[in-house]
Amino acid sequence: MRLSARALLVLCCALLSVFLSFSIAAADAAPSLSTQKPTARIVERGNGPIEESFVVGKVKTVSSAKVDQLLLDKTGMVSNRQVVEVDVTEGPLAGQSFTVMNEITDNPSYNVSVQPGQEVILSVVTGGGEREVNIADYYRAPVILGLAAVFLAAFLFFGGKQGFKSLAGLAATVALIAFVLLPMSLNGFNPLLVAIFICLASAACSMFFVAGLSRKAAAAVIGTVGGVIIAGIAAQLVISMAPLTGLSSEEAQILRGSVLNQKPVFYSGLLAAGMLIGALGVIMDVAISISSTVNEVARTATSPTFKLLYDAGMNVGRDIMGTMTNTLVLAYAGGALPLLLLARQMPSTKLINLDLFATEIASALSGSLGLVFTIPLTALVSAYLIGRAGNNHGDSGKTGVGIADSGEKGIRIEDMPTGGALKDQSEGVR
């Protein structure tokens, strides 16, 4: 079995290498997808191209806000204008100061409220011999990086050696998405097919990093693959039969209008790929939990039968089924709270047939369906693979020790004389 696990790991690594090669080749074939510093061409106008870049600046002074009365009289929009002086802190413009106009409107989604000493992202537009600098957004990177550092510290402190292994599996998953799924999707590959192989490779890497080359890991991988396939089939069926366009979100519409002008089938595939990846985490969690339970039962039980191991896996699976389904549904609900509030104002007939709402429901249900089927599949495979190791052996190779195997001299309970009295008080009870 260890050889089979090694072969499976080698196969996963080979598949990963092939996909990386394809993605790199595809990226090289598409010169428009640059990996240089974030500089995006916007439009061709006047004497030459207009380009936009983003740098970090620090606010020095902020003037009092004044209402743009002309705009208010003509459009009814409230716009408070501030004169802000900022110093650029990085890039080719580092050390230079600019005076920019910052507008605070009655729409908070577009406002960037600043104060002296605050760091912001500056948009620098150049072209035709001119340069225009504006405040584009808050500088959030330090907060995000700080939170990530706290997470990593807690993860490694409480996880210990196992935490490092889990982190390696997480890094492999992130690398697969960043360097395989995204580049290949941007170059026109079917995102659903790519996502399927991403899920397989991610499950194999994560399980083998966490559980090693063992029957337990192999059973968890097989259970995860089965659950992902079920979730993928369910997602594809509901997308085709509903139908769902994959263009219900604002991000997908922007993507189609600016970067990827693909056929509609591409965006439905992108939606299905997102459903698979969204469900992969909880499916892997369920699979490894059941497989570990079966392995522990096999390691400690004196006579682990197939039925005993399968029942143990199913009992644990039933316990975690509700909580993991809640986890998946609540994750989608948490990301769609504004939509749920909007849904309160709609008739039910309109709501259930709304593309955006139906997409969220389909994502949660297809992932939950894959999770439910993962439980019996993982319990079945775990009981078979781990049970084959021997009646008294789990993956660790340790023998399950029963009281009767302790080697101590004793008498069996059923052989005790009537009344329970022992002829030789030195004898123990086995």
HELIX and SHEET records of a PDB file:
HELIX    1   1 ARG A    2  ALA A   29  1                                  28    
HELIX    2   2 GLN A   69  THR A   75  1                                   7    
HELIX    3   3 PRO A  108  TYR A  110  5                                   3    
HELIX    4   4 ALA A  141  LEU A  176  1                                  36    
HELIX    5   5 ILE A  177  LEU A  181  3                                   5    
HELIX    6   6 LEU A  182  LEU A  186  1                                   5    
HELIX    7   7 PRO A  191  ALA A  211  1                                  21    
HELIX    8   8 ARG A  215  MET A  241  1                                  27    
HELIX    9   9 GLU A  250  SER A  258  1                                   9    
HELIX   10  10 PRO A  264  THR A  300  1                                  37    
HELIX   11  11 PHE A  306  GLY A  335  1                                  30    
HELIX   12  12 LEU A  337  ALA A  343  1                                   7    
HELIX   13  13 SER A  348  ILE A  352  1                                   5    
HELIX   14  14 ASP A  355  GLY A  387  1                                  33    
HELIX   15  15 ILE A  403  ASP A  405  5                                   3    
HELIX   16  16 ILE A  413  ASP A  415  5                                   3    
SHEET    1   A 4 THR A  39  ARG A  45  0                                        
SHEET    2   A 4 GLY A  48  VAL A  62 -1                                        
SHEET    3   A 4 SER A  79  VAL A  88 -1                                        
SHEET    4   A 4 LYS A  66  VAL A  67 -1                                        
SHEET    1   B 4 THR A  39  ARG A  45  0                                        
SHEET    2   B 4 GLY A  48  VAL A  62 -1                                        
SHEET    3   B 4 GLU A 119  GLY A 127 -1                                        
SHEET    4   B 4 GLU A 130  TYR A 138 -1                                        
SHEET    1   C 4 THR A  39  ARG A  45  0                                        
SHEET    2   C 4 GLY A  48  VAL A  62 -1                                        
SHEET    3   C 4 SER A  79  VAL A  88 -1                                        
SHEET    4   C 4 SER A  97  THR A 105 -1                                        
SHEET    1   D 2 GLY A 410  ILE A 411  0                                        
SHEET    2   D 2 GLY A 428  VAL A 429  1                                        
END                                                                             
